[in-house]
Amino acid sequence: MMSCLRCFLLFSFFLLQAGLVLAQVNAPSPVPDRVILNLTEEPSTSAAVTWRTDTTVNSAIVELQKAGPIVDNKASVVFPAETVTRNYSWYGEAEVVSNHHSCRLTGLEPGQKYIYRVGTDKSWSEWFQFQTPSEDASRFSFLYFGDPQTDLKSRWARVIRQAFMHSPDCAFMLYAGDLINRAGRDSEWHEWFLAGSFIYGTVPQLMTPGNHDYNDLILDPHWNAQFTLPTNGPKGLEGTCYAANYKNLKIISFDSAADSELENEDGYALQAQKAWLDSVLQTNTKEWVIVTTHLPFYSPKESRDNKLLRKHFQPILEKHKVDLVLTGHDHSYGRGRTTDSPGNGHEVMYVVSVSGPKMYEAGDKAWMEYSGAFKQLYQVITIDGNELGFQSFTADGDLFDEFKLKKNE
């Protein structure tokens, strides 16, 4: 009897230890991890980088130099980072306490290749390489992903990696929300960062939040700690509502997941973003305008219809002749050029897509020119002067859909 009890206690001890090890697989250390490059408001002359360590590292830097055949240790310019501490806890998982370090790299030259590393003199990351865009209207491509959300390491990783192999020189990557499934759960962010690995530190990233990036009315505390996104939107919506320029493109994110998915018509999030969006578009000088937000203006799913989104934001998009709206949320694919106000002279092209393995049926709705369901997809969008090419590919790299937009001569 005592022998059985000892075996049981020993077995329980090993199970406990294994559980603790598994729970801590996402724990930070003094070595920088989760290095990510974000697009800034003006990426031809600046960039933003963020990374994570444990709380023993309270002061960190970025070393930056122009790219060349070798790393020149004497050529680096040093940028000090800002540091914030965050505590993350989730039911049944060990608490994670992290320091997040962020830095804006300024004074960069347009069209220049740079390398950088992050850390301290005791512990560095690897060197990463990126290139600022030139200021002309030459051809470029970027990648667009609908919701990654679930099974990030096991089943979404192949999508982002295939997309990168397909378009290794992409200008940036854009996510239309729901990057993870449960806001605040660090183990899911661990998988998201594993999936993209070095890609995040090399290709600038842009993201707009989805409803799963919120917990009720509260934005995931990871969001602005681990992403250094533009902050030129309405006060209180920094990092979720913003605008950035890239060559002859103006790209705009507005936060349709805030304030219970903008259900409060008199609420600050809706009213402030309406006024801001109208102002940004009124002063825009770029040839192309793309808007991204999580909720679709038109849904592929039969049971969904975001009428308030169209009521408040569609007139602004049409007034200023926005070219393309990129969304997620519905876990299927649909696209079409349409309006709720026929005869106004301009119809916006709306796209809904999904990149993760959580997928739904697509209905047979009149607004859709093309649709699909139960496919993990990524999109390559190419802008070449007055032409925009859009291609959607399956996770194994096969072409699924394509269209072109062309500006009037």
C-alpha positions as CSV (number, residue, x, y, z in Angstrom):
1,M,0.0,0.0,0.0
2,M,2.8,2.4,0.9
3,S,4.6,1.5,-2.3
4,C,1.5,2.4,-4.3
5,L,1.2,5.7,-2.5
6,R,4.8,6.6,-3.1
7,C,4.4,5.8,-6.8
8,F,1.3,7.9,-7.0
9,L,3.0,10.9,-5.2
10,L,6.0,10.5,-7.5
11,F,3.9,10.4,-10.6
12,S,1.9,13.4,-9.4
13,F,5.2,15.3,-8.8
14,F,6.4,14.7,-12.3
15,L,3.0,15.7,-13.7
16,L,3.2,19.0,-11.7
17,Q,6.7,19.7,-12.9
18,A,5.7,19.0,-16.5
19,G,2.8,21.3,-16.2
20,L,4.9,24.1,-14.8
21,V,7.4,23.7,-17.6
22,L,4.6,23.8,-20.2
23,A,3.1,26.8,-18.5
24,Q,6.4,28.7,-18.7
25,V,7.3,28.0,-22.3
26,N,6.1,31.5,-23.1
27,A,8.1,33.1,-20.2
28,P,10.5,35.9,-21.2
29,S,14.2,35.9,-20.4
30,P,17.0,38.5,-20.6
31,V,17.5,37.6,-24.2
32,P,15.3,39.7,-26.6
33,D,12.4,37.9,-28.2
34,R,9.2,38.8,-30.1
35,V,11.1,41.3,-32.2
36,I,8.7,43.1,-34.5
37,L,9.0,46.0,-37.0
38,N,6.0,48.2,-37.5
39,L,5.2,50.6,-40.2
40,T,5.2,54.3,-39.2
41,E,3.2,57.3,-40.4
42,E,6.1,58.1,-42.8
43,P,8.1,54.9,-43.4
44,S,10.4,56.4,-46.0
45,T,12.2,58.2,-43.2
46,S,11.4,56.2,-40.0
47,A,10.6,52.8,-38.6
48,A,9.4,51.4,-35.3
49,V,10.7,48.3,-33.5
50,T,9.4,46.6,-30.4
51,W,10.7,43.5,-28.4
52,R,10.3,41.7,-25.1
53,T,12.6,40.7,-22.2
54,D,12.1,39.7,-18.6
55,T,12.1,42.4,-15.9
56,T,15.9,42.2,-15.2
57,V,16.3,44.3,-18.4
58,N,15.1,47.8,-17.6
59,S,17.2,49.7,-20.2
60,A,17.8,48.6,-23.7
61,I,18.8,50.0,-27.1
62,V,18.6,49.6,-30.9
63,E,21.8,49.5,-32.9
64,L,21.2,50.6,-36.5
65,Q,23.5,50.9,-39.5
66,K,23.3,50.9,-43.3
67,A,23.3,47.4,-44.7
68,G,26.5,46.3,-46.4
69,P,28.5,43.1,-47.1
70,I,29.6,42.9,-43.5
71,V,28.4,44.2,-40.1
72,D,30.6,47.1,-39.1
73,N,30.6,47.3,-35.3
74,K,31.9,50.9,-35.4
75,A,29.2,52.2,-37.8
76,S,26.1,51.7,-35.7
77,V,23.9,54.6,-34.5
78,V,22.3,53.9,-31.1
79,F,18.7,54.6,-30.3
80,P,17.5,54.3,-26.7
81,A,14.2,52.4,-26.1
82,E,11.3,53.1,-23.9
83,T,10.3,50.4,-21.5
84,V,7.0,49.3,-20.0
85,T,6.2,46.4,-17.7
86,R,3.1,44.3,-18.1
87,N,1.6,41.5,-16.0
88,Y,-0.4,38.9,-17.9
89,S,-2.5,36.2,-16.3
90,W,-4.9,33.7,-17.7
91,Y,-7.0,31.0,-16.0
92,G,-5.0,27.9,-15.4
93,E,-1.8,29.4,-16.7
94,A,1.2,30.8,-14.9
95,E,1.5,34.6,-14.6
96,V,3.8,36.2,-17.2
97,V,5.6,39.4,-16.3
98,S,7.4,41.1,-19.2
99,N,9.2,44.2,-20.1
100,H,8.4,45.5,-23.5
101,H,10.9,47.8,-25.2
102,S,9.9,50.1,-28.1
103,C,11.9,52.5,-30.2
104,R,11.2,54.8,-33.2
105,L,14.1,54.9,-35.6
106,T,14.1,58.4,-37.2
107,G,16.2,60.3,-39.7
108,L,16.3,57.4,-42.1
109,E,17.0,57.8,-45.9
110,P,14.3,56.8,-48.4
111,G,15.1,53.7,-50.4
112,Q,17.9,52.7,-48.1
113,K,18.7,49.2,-46.7
114,Y,19.4,49.0,-43.0
115,I,20.3,46.4,-40.5
116,Y,19.5,46.5,-36.8
117,R,19.7,44.6,-33.6
118,V,18.1,45.1,-30.2
119,G,19.2,44.4,-26.6
120,T,22.0,45.4,-24.3
121,D,25.7,44.8,-24.1
122,K,25.0,41.6,-22.2
123,S,22.4,40.1,-24.6
124,W,21.6,40.9,-28.2
125,S,19.1,39.7,-30.7
126,E,20.3,38.7,-34.2
127,W,20.7,41.3,-36.8
128,F,17.6,42.0,-38.9
129,Q,17.5,43.7,-42.3
130,F,14.8,46.0,-43.8
131,Q,14.5,48.7,-46.5
132,T,12.8,52.0,-46.4
133,P,10.5,52.8,-49.4
134,S,11.6,55.3,-52.0
135,E,9.4,58.4,-52.3
136,D,8.4,57.8,-55.9
137,A,5.4,56.0,-57.3
138,S,7.3,52.8,-58.3
139,R,5.7,49.4,-58.1
140,F,5.4,47.6,-54.8
141,S,3.3,44.8,-53.2
142,F,2.0,44.1,-49.7
143,L,0.3,41.1,-48.1
144,Y,-3.1,41.1,-46.5
145,F,-4.4,38.5,-44.0
146,G,-7.9,38.0,-42.6
147,D,-8.3,36.6,-39.1
148,P,-5.4,34.3,-38.0
149,Q,-7.1,33.7,-34.6
150,T,-6.8,30.0,-33.8
151,D,-4.2,27.1,-34.0
152,L,-1.6,29.7,-34.7
153,K,1.5,27.6,-34.5
154,S,0.1,24.4,-35.9
155,R,-2.2,25.5,-38.7
156,W,-1.8,29.3,-39.4
157,A,2.0,29.3,-39.5
158,R,2.0,27.7,-42.9
159,V,-0.1,30.5,-44.3
160,I,2.2,33.4,-43.3
161,R,5.3,31.4,-44.3
162,Q,3.9,30.5,-47.7
163,A,2.8,34.1,-48.2
164,F,6.4,35.3,-47.4
165,M,7.9,32.8,-49.7
166,H,5.5,33.9,-52.4
167,S,6.3,37.6,-51.9
168,P,9.6,37.9,-50.0
169,D,10.1,41.5,-51.1
170,C,6.7,42.6,-49.9
171,A,6.6,46.2,-48.6
172,F,4.6,45.3,-45.4
173,M,2.0,42.9,-44.0
174,L,-1.5,43.9,-43.0
175,Y,-3.8,42.1,-40.6
176,A,-7.6,42.8,-40.5
177,G,-8.0,41.9,-36.8
178,D,-8.5,38.9,-34.5
179,L,-4.8,38.1,-34.4
180,I,-5.5,35.7,-31.5
181,N,-8.6,34.1,-30.0
182,R,-8.6,35.2,-26.4
183,A,-7.4,38.8,-25.6
184,G,-4.8,38.9,-22.9
185,R,-3.7,35.3,-23.2
186,D,0.1,35.4,-23.5
187,S,0.4,31.8,-24.6
188,E,-1.6,32.6,-27.7
189,W,0.7,35.5,-28.5
190,H,3.6,33.1,-28.0
191,E,2.2,31.0,-30.8
192,W,1.5,34.1,-33.0
193,F,5.1,35.1,-32.7
194,L,6.4,31.6,-33.3
195,A,4.4,31.4,-36.5
196,G,6.0,34.5,-38.1
197,S,9.3,34.3,-36.4
198,F,12.0,36.4,-38.1
199,I,9.5,37.7,-40.7
200,Y,8.1,40.1,-38.1
201,G,11.5,41.7,-37.5
202,T,12.2,42.0,-41.3
203,V,8.9,43.0,-42.9
204,P,7.0,46.0,-41.4
205,Q,3.7,45.0,-39.9
206,L,0.4,46.8,-39.7
207,M,-2.7,45.6,-37.8
208,T,-6.2,46.7,-36.9
209,P,-7.9,45.1,-33.9
210,G,-10.8,42.7,-34.0
211,N,-13.4,41.8,-31.4
212,H,-11.1,38.9,-30.2
213,D,-8.4,41.5,-29.5
214,Y,-10.7,43.1,-27.0
215,N,-12.0,41.6,-23.7
216,D,-15.4,43.2,-23.4
217,L,-14.6,46.9,-23.8
218,I,-10.9,46.6,-23.0
219,L,-8.2,46.4,-25.6
220,D,-5.7,43.5,-25.0
221,P,-2.9,45.0,-22.9
222,H,-0.4,43.3,-25.2
223,W,-1.5,45.4,-28.1
224,N,0.2,48.8,-27.5
225,A,2.9,47.2,-25.4
226,Q,4.2,44.9,-28.1
227,F,3.3,46.9,-31.2
228,T,4.5,50.4,-31.9
229,L,1.9,51.6,-34.4
230,P,1.1,55.1,-35.6
231,T,-0.6,57.3,-33.0
232,N,-2.1,60.0,-35.3
233,G,-5.7,59.0,-34.7
234,P,-8.3,60.2,-32.2
235,K,-7.2,60.5,-28.6
236,G,-7.8,57.2,-26.7
237,L,-7.6,55.1,-29.9
238,E,-3.8,55.3,-30.3
239,G,-2.4,52.2,-32.2
240,T,-5.9,51.1,-33.4
241,C,-7.1,54.1,-35.4
242,Y,-4.4,55.7,-37.5
243,A,-3.1,56.6,-41.0
244,A,0.2,55.8,-42.8
245,N,1.7,56.7,-46.1
246,Y,3.6,54.3,-48.4
247,K,4.7,55.8,-51.7
248,N,1.5,56.8,-53.6
249,L,-0.7,54.9,-51.1
250,K,-2.6,56.2,-48.0
251,I,-3.6,53.3,-45.8
252,I,-6.0,53.9,-43.0
253,S,-7.1,51.8,-40.0
254,F,-10.2,52.5,-38.0
255,D,-11.2,50.5,-35.0
256,S,-14.6,48.8,-35.6
257,A,-14.1,46.5,-32.5
258,A,-14.1,49.4,-30.0
259,D,-17.1,50.2,-27.8
260,S,-18.9,46.9,-28.4
261,E,-18.3,46.9,-32.2
262,L,-19.4,50.5,-32.5
263,E,-23.0,49.6,-31.5
264,N,-23.3,52.9,-29.6
265,E,-24.2,55.5,-32.3
266,D,-23.6,58.4,-29.9
267,G,-20.4,56.9,-28.4
268,Y,-17.0,58.5,-28.6
269,A,-15.4,55.7,-30.6
270,L,-17.8,56.0,-33.4
271,Q,-18.2,59.8,-33.5
272,A,-14.5,60.6,-33.1
273,Q,-13.5,58.1,-35.8
274,K,-16.1,59.5,-38.2
275,A,-14.8,63.0,-37.8
276,W,-11.2,61.9,-38.0
277,L,-11.7,59.8,-41.0
278,D,-13.4,62.5,-42.9
279,S,-10.6,65.0,-42.0
280,V,-7.8,62.6,-43.1
281,L,-9.5,61.9,-46.4
282,Q,-10.2,65.5,-47.0
283,T,-6.5,66.4,-46.8
284,N,-5.2,63.3,-48.6
285,T,-2.8,63.8,-51.5
286,K,-2.0,60.2,-52.3
287,E,-3.3,58.6,-55.5
288,W,-4.6,55.4,-53.8
289,V,-6.6,55.0,-50.6
290,I,-7.1,51.7,-48.8
291,V,-9.0,51.4,-45.6
292,T,-8.8,48.4,-43.2
293,T,-11.1,47.6,-40.3
294,H,-12.2,44.3,-38.7
295,L,-16.0,44.3,-39.3
296,P,-17.1,43.9,-42.9
297,F,-19.3,46.6,-44.4
298,Y,-21.0,43.7,-46.3
299,S,-20.9,40.2,-44.9
300,P,-20.6,36.9,-46.8
301,K,-22.5,35.2,-44.0
302,E,-26.3,35.1,-44.3
303,S,-26.9,35.9,-40.6
304,R,-24.7,39.0,-40.5
305,D,-25.3,42.6,-41.7
306,N,-23.4,45.5,-40.3
307,K,-25.9,48.3,-41.1
308,L,-24.6,50.8,-38.6
309,L,-21.1,50.6,-40.1
310,R,-22.5,51.4,-43.5
311,K,-24.8,54.1,-42.2
312,H,-22.0,56.0,-40.5
313,F,-18.8,55.3,-42.5
314,Q,-19.8,54.4,-46.1
315,P,-20.9,57.9,-47.0
316,I,-17.4,59.2,-46.0
317,L,-15.7,56.5,-48.0
318,E,-17.8,57.2,-51.1
319,K,-17.5,61.0,-50.7
320,H,-13.7,60.8,-50.8
321,K,-13.6,57.9,-53.4
322,V,-11.8,55.3,-51.3
323,D,-10.6,52.5,-53.6
324,L,-10.5,49.4,-51.4
325,V,-11.7,48.3,-48.0
326,L,-10.0,45.2,-46.4
327,T,-11.8,43.4,-43.6
328,G,-12.1,40.1,-41.7
329,H,-14.4,38.8,-39.0
330,D,-16.7,36.5,-41.0
331,H,-14.2,33.6,-41.6
332,S,-15.0,33.2,-45.3
333,Y,-14.2,35.1,-48.5
334,G,-16.3,37.6,-50.4
335,R,-15.6,40.6,-52.5
336,G,-17.6,43.1,-54.5
337,R,-17.9,46.7,-55.7
338,T,-21.2,48.0,-54.3
339,T,-23.1,50.7,-52.4
340,D,-26.2,51.4,-50.4
341,S,-26.7,54.6,-52.4
342,P,-26.9,53.8,-56.1
343,G,-26.3,56.8,-58.4
344,N,-23.7,58.5,-56.2
345,G,-21.0,58.1,-58.8
346,H,-18.5,55.9,-56.8
347,E,-18.6,52.3,-55.6
348,V,-15.9,51.1,-53.2
349,M,-14.5,47.6,-53.6
350,Y,-15.0,45.6,-50.4
351,V,-13.1,42.5,-49.5
352,V,-13.6,40.0,-46.6
353,S,-11.0,37.3,-46.1
354,V,-9.7,34.7,-43.6
355,S,-6.2,33.3,-43.1
356,G,-6.7,31.1,-40.0
357,P,-8.3,27.6,-39.7
358,K,-11.5,28.8,-38.1
359,M,-13.8,29.0,-41.2
360,Y,-17.5,29.5,-41.9
361,E,-19.9,29.0,-44.8
362,A,-20.3,31.9,-47.3
363,G,-23.9,32.7,-48.4
364,D,-25.2,33.6,-51.8
365,K,-25.5,37.4,-51.4
366,A,-26.1,39.8,-54.2
367,W,-23.2,42.2,-53.3
368,M,-20.6,39.5,-53.9
369,E,-18.9,39.2,-57.3
370,Y,-16.8,36.3,-56.0
371,S,-16.9,34.2,-52.8
372,G,-15.5,31.1,-51.2
373,A,-15.6,29.2,-48.0
374,F,-13.4,26.8,-46.0
375,K,-10.2,28.0,-47.4
376,Q,-7.2,29.6,-45.6
377,L,-6.1,32.5,-47.8
378,Y,-3.6,35.2,-48.1
379,Q,-3.7,38.1,-50.5
380,V,-1.0,39.9,-52.5
381,I,-1.9,43.5,-53.5
382,T,0.3,45.2,-56.0
383,I,0.2,48.9,-56.8
384,D,2.0,50.0,-60.0
385,G,1.4,53.7,-60.8
386,N,-2.3,54.0,-61.7
387,E,-3.1,50.3,-61.5
388,L,-3.9,48.1,-58.5
389,G,-3.7,44.3,-58.8
390,F,-5.3,42.0,-56.2
391,Q,-4.7,38.3,-56.0
392,S,-5.9,35.8,-53.4
393,F,-4.1,32.6,-52.9
394,T,-4.8,29.4,-50.9
395,A,-2.5,28.2,-48.2
396,D,-0.7,25.9,-50.7
397,G,0.0,28.8,-53.0
398,D,-2.7,28.3,-55.7
399,L,-4.5,31.3,-57.2
400,F,-8.1,31.6,-55.8
401,D,-9.3,35.0,-57.0
402,E,-8.0,38.1,-58.7
403,F,-9.1,41.5,-60.0
404,K,-7.6,44.8,-61.1
405,L,-8.5,48.4,-60.4
406,K,-7.3,51.3,-62.6
407,K,-7.4,55.0,-62.1
408,N,-8.7,57.2,-64.9
409,E,-6.0,58.6,-67.1
